[in-house]
Amino acid sequence: MTIRDIRVIPDPVLRTPCDEITSITPAVHRLVQDLLDTVDDPGRAGLSANQIGVGLRAFSYNIDGKVGYILNPVLVETSGEQYGDEGCLSVPGLWYKTRRSDYARVTGIDLDGNPVTLEGSGIMGRMLQHECDHLDGHVYLDRLEREERREAMRYLRNQRS
């Protein structure tokens, strides 16, 4: 069991779009196991590979006691709207109301190359969008209203000084 350290803002890996996984190697198997071990902790809904310093398109999730992963996820459908509290392991200590689609559907593959679809509403929908954002080099703060984003960035700057 390997629980990896979480990268936090302003680590540049969090702002770098992740590469597609082109072959399932032993290193990808280890990555998936590390993602699953690291997300399997109370209060953790999702974890993208770049949050543990790996620039590949993969994430794990832990929603309602169901723990899993997906490789090369692509957000293919969203609908509805939700506006609720969102936080991030890479932005510790901050929670902001964030606007997201209520429903999301993501497609990708598993370690055997088989197609995988993850979908859901509420917290599942929020997590799918949040993790896909990470893999595209974005953090949830990017989605905040201008003044809230300024406040969050000010808080983070003060934490570092």
Secondary structure as GFF3:
##gff-version 3
##sequence-region A 1 161
A	DSSP	three_ten_helix	12	15	.	.	.	ID=ss1
A	DSSP	alpha_helix	26	39	.	.	.	ID=ss2
A	DSSP	beta_strand	46	48	.	.	.	ID=ss3
A	DSSP	three_ten_helix	49	52	.	.	.	ID=ss4
A	DSSP	beta_strand	58	63	.	.	.	ID=ss5
A	DSSP	beta_strand	66	79	.	.	.	ID=ss6
A	DSSP	beta_strand	82	87	.	.	.	ID=ss7
A	DSSP	beta_strand	95	100	.	.	.	ID=ss8
A	DSSP	beta_strand	103	109	.	.	.	ID=ss9
A	DSSP	beta_strand	115	121	.	.	.	ID=ss10
A	DSSP	alpha_helix	123	135	.	.	.	ID=ss11
A	DSSP	three_ten_helix	140	143	.	.	.	ID=ss12
A	DSSP	alpha_helix	146	160	.	.	.	ID=ss13
###
